[in-house]
Amino acid sequence: MKIPILHIDQFLKSKTLHSLYVNSFADHIQINKTLISKPHSHNFYLCVMFLKGSGIHEIDFDSYTIAPGKVFFLKPGQTHFWKFTSEPEGYIFFHSQEFYELKFLDHGLSSFPFYYSNQNPPLLQLPAEKMKSLSAIFEELYTEYREENLLREVKISGLIHYIYIEFTRAYTADNSIEHVSSSNYSKILEDLEKLINSHFYTEKLPKFYANKLNITTKHLNRVVRDTINKTTSELISERIVLEAKRLIVHTNDNLAEIAHTLEFSDYAYFSKYFKVKTGTTPNEFRKLYFH
């Protein structure tokens, strides 16, 4: 069994724009509590800014503190869930890749550092003054989304674009992010991550991905090393281990079934592989997670 994937259509109402959703965060979790109460992933890009509240946001087994001024970004496929210790307030929006990129043809979502690579942190802490100014923009976005004004979609697209630019400026000042040595290397890494996400179940060797990208394995390794200081094999194994962790703790499948899902020849090989990469066996990891 694989992790539930929530589709954007599950949140949309009849008067909404196609492939876009905007709401106050308090209303969002109240309306959609049956959808988001358990670990899940999405088929869309998501952005949340908190104005109040506390708790934990777990994204692919990394836990982050929820606090005023915290902003979280999620890409399609990432698994997450919330644990609140006080009532949250803020804003949330999410959209499909097409919603944004069909309007900004020369500026893809991967050009924003928080969406560029899984190596970059999925969060940002805004200073109080910046939180205040951007909350006004979010409020304008939310108001525009709920009303049927002239050129509504054009204005909404512009507001989201503005928000992403402001977050990018704050993000690059606040985080040590992975930089790419050239736009060509950036595109190769982006395409590689997409290919790994699509094929890691069956293809676990760098040569397959190099062939798909029409470059040599040596050049692919150079690109990955120069951009994120890792090897292609490390990227592939990280994706396999991440999916293994997701299946181990977010499904009720037995460990032999998980080994089969990930297309390992048998459970013994899967267990050995997992322990080499994580330091624990799959069974130990499951027990530790729920301890």
Order of alpha helices (4+ residues) and beta strands (2+ residues): beta-beta-alpha-alpha-beta-beta-beta-beta-beta-alpha-alpha-beta-alpha-alpha-alpha-alpha-alpha-alpha-alpha-alpha-alpha
